[in-house]
Amino acid sequence: MFSEGDVAMLRKIIVMVTVVLLVYVGNAVSGDVSDLVVDSRFVNDKQGKPDWIILDVRPGEEYKEGHIPGAVNLGKMAAKVLRDPTHRAYTMVPSIENTLGESGIGDEKHIIVYGNAVDSYYNTVTFWILEYLGCNSDQLKCTVHYLDGGIEQWGAGGGKLDTVDTVLPHASFKARLVPSRLATSDEVLKTVQGKKRAVLIDARNEGEYHGLDIRALRGGHIPGSVNITVQKNYDDKEFKMLPLAELKSLYKDIPPKERVISYCQTGTRASYTYLVLRVLGYENVANYDDSWIVYGSNVNYPVDEEQWFNFIEVNQTAKDVKELQEELHELRQK
């Protein structure tokens, strides 16, 4: 049996441990999600520390108008610098390494990514790319974290903005790719054919999923895919990620031990779904880089609720527009 003195000492220890844990959690997480997603307090705590880099992923002109002090910028929207609509991510690795290194981002750094809140799924493209390059893995020392709520969240927390560009010394970023974090068309096709096993999540809107909103040669969806629209993951006012309990409910039918592949039109919206799944603890997650713009345009790939792009209607619309332009020109000449 414990003496009264022992019990009192145990109570003190429990209180001290609880306080430490609360402080740690308060500084390391945003709400009730893991430290992959962070808040302004976390950013404030890391500001100025040599091992930490704050990456502003917005266009250069917006960065110059005001940014988190000490943040670096890639000159253009990072989602467009680190990706090319005509190339896949795995073909751009040397270019991405150079861009990061020239910006002073080394492969041993801890990186906090932020942008405008409304551009949430453009911001998460950078998060996914950095994870694909090896951050948050055993391959590299670098880690990457996402500021939930963007620069607006920083301001709401009392954070000040700076207009002076941050220029860091050139660094070395050598990727150690984590191939499992990028799904290829070959893998997706084999999954549809039953040759590979994975759960496919379609992050597009319902119209796209059902073939009513056609943005490739064909409309529809990848057979067997589950439609969880990306907007369901965050609130539509502050664009902050939903509480963990709500996200767990949203993905309750997705087995946590399965390989999960997210896709959308170009892999942009799907990068946000990718982050959410990582936050929920799914370990074998990938973003389908080709996504629907490639899959839906390959006539050899099977499609559910298939609808073909109506070129006749588009051509007629183009003719109508041209006629209106000509009429407008004639009116201006009178």
Summary of the structure (lengths in Angstrom):
residues: 334
radius of gyration: 23.4
end to end distance: 104.0
largest distance: 104.0
contacts: 1049
relative contact order: 0.12
helix: 43%
strand: 15%
